[in-house]
Amino acid sequence: MLKGKKIGFGITGSHCTYAAVLPQIEQLINLGAEIVPVVSDTVQNTDTRFGKAEDLLDKIKEITGRDPIRTIVDAEPLGPVEPLDCMVIAPLTGNSMSRLANAISDSPVLMATKATMRNGSPVVLAVSTNDALGLNGVNLMRLMATKLIYFVPFGQDDPVKKPNSLVADMTMIPETIDQALTFNQLQPVLINRV
């Protein structure tokens, strides 16, 4: 089902999750999808203990064969000019989740998502946030009830030390996209991660 599909792949600032996400981009390409990478400002500009921003951008280009989209202006045409079959955000941080849930499109990733939804195409979200069961819980539930939005199955990654944290099983991204392309949510959404 993914062969020949044009999939936007938005990456936001959950730096500890990139090692789990990048292999899934490769998997999508192996399944025949064309990947259009889109990165948030945080991804572009933040060096962390998990690596340098420029190295990550180079790796994304190496995997996809495309320079990542880095600006809101460059992301906007993904609606009318270069429509996507599906938009993925993986990882989806709590910050980006709250902005998406409140219709704020102030980053390249969120603009690409808005453009995709405007076209009536599905959006797949893979959460990775320490506050999904805290203050961001209302935003998570709002997105779960939103038409065209589908979630990569997720669960608590450390219920003792981080009881409000949720992380998607990134290995389930291809399967979730496959279901989302037929406007179905992969089930179960809530999984045991520990």
N, C-alpha and C positions, 0 to 999 in steps of 0.2 A: 504493500500500500504506500510506502514511502518513496518508491522509485519515481524520479522525475518531479517530486514535490519541492517547491521553493520554501524553505523554512528559515525565518528570521531567528537568530539565536542571541538573545540579550543576556549580557553578563553584568551583574552588579557586585558590590563590594564585600561579599562574604569570602574573604581571602583564603580562609582555611578550607574552603570547599572546592577550590579550583582543581585540585588533583583528582577529585571524583567527577568533575564536570567535563573536563577536556577529553577524556576517553569516550564520553558519550557523543561528543561532536564527531569524533572519528567514526564511531559506530554508525551514526546517521549517514555519513558520507559513504561508508561501506554498504549501506542499505540502498544507496542510489539517490539520496536527497542532495539538493543543492543548498548549501548553508550560506546565509547572509549574516555575518557577525555584527553585532551592535554592542558597544561598551559604554558604561556610565562614566561620568567624570572621575569618580573615585577609582575605578579600574585604571583609567588612563594616567592618574597622577599620584597614586599612593604606593610607595615602597613599604613592604612589611617584612616581618621575619619569614614569611612564606615566599618571598621573592620580590624582584623589582618589577615595577609596572611595565617598563619597556620590554623586558624579557617575556612577560605574559602576552603583550600585544604582538611581539614577533612570533611567539608560539601559535597564537590564534591565526595569524596570517599564514604560517607554515601549514597548519592543518587544513584550513579552508581554501587557501589560494586567493583570498581576498583581504584587502586592508579592512580592518573593522571600521564601521561607521562610528564617528566620534562626535558628531554635532547634531543638534536638533534639526537644523536646516537640512542636513544630509539624510536624516531619518524620515522626514516628512513625506518624501516621494514614495515611500514603501506603501502608502495608501493608494493614491491615484495613478502613479506612473509605473511603479515596479511592485505590483501587489504580491503579497505573500499568501501561500496556502495555509500557513500556520505561523504564529509567533510564540517562541519559548522564552521564558526568563528563568535562567538557572545559573547561579543561585539567585533567589529572590530574597533580598534583605528585608528586615522589618521596616527600614526607612522607605525603601521603594514600595513595599506593600502598602504602607499607610498612604503614600502619595497616590498610588494607583487606585486604591479604594475610595479616595476622595477626589478623583478626576483631575489630578494635577499631573500635567505632562511636561515637567521641567527638566527632563534629561533625554538624551538620545534614545535610551531603551524604552522609556515611557511614551515618547512620541511614536516610536515604531509600533508599540503595543496599541496605542490609540488609533493609529492609522489602520492597523489590521482589523480591529474591532469595527471601525467605520465601514469596512468592506464586508462585514458579516462573516469573517473568517475566525477560526478558533484561536484561543490563547492558552498556552500551557504554562503553569507556574510550578516551580520547584523551590519550595520555601527552605530557607536556612537562616533562622533568626532566634536570638535568645529571649525574645519577648512575645512570641506568638500566643502564649497562654496568659500573658499579662495585659498591659495596656493595648497591645496590638491585636488582642483577641477579637475586638469588635470589627477591625479591618479585615481580618482573616474570614470571619463569618460573612461580612458584606460581600467579599469576593467569591466566596463559595456559593452564594445565592445569585451571582451575576451571570446573565446569559452570555454564552460564548467563552466562559472561563472554566478551565479544567485543571485539576491538580495532580501532580505526580504524587503518588501515595507517600505519606509522611508519618512520623511518630516522634516521640520524645527520645532524644539521643542520650540524655543523662538526667533522669528524673530526680536523682538525689542531689547532685551539685547544681544542676540548672533546671529546676522544675518547670520553668516557663518556656523552655527551648524546644523548638520543633525543627526537624531536618527531614527533607525528602530523601527517598532512596533513589539516588541519581541513576542507578542502573535501570530504573523503570521509565526513564525518559522516552526511549523509542516506542515502547508499548503504549504509553500514555498519549503520545502524539498520534499513533495509529488509531486509537479509539476516538480522540478528539476530532480527527478529520471526518469522522462519521457522526460528530456531535454527541458522543457518549463519554461519560466519566468512567475511567478505569476503576474497578472496585476490587477489594475494599480501599477506601481512601485512607483510613486510619490503620496503621500497621505497627507491629512491635519492632522497635529499632535497637533494643538492648539485649 
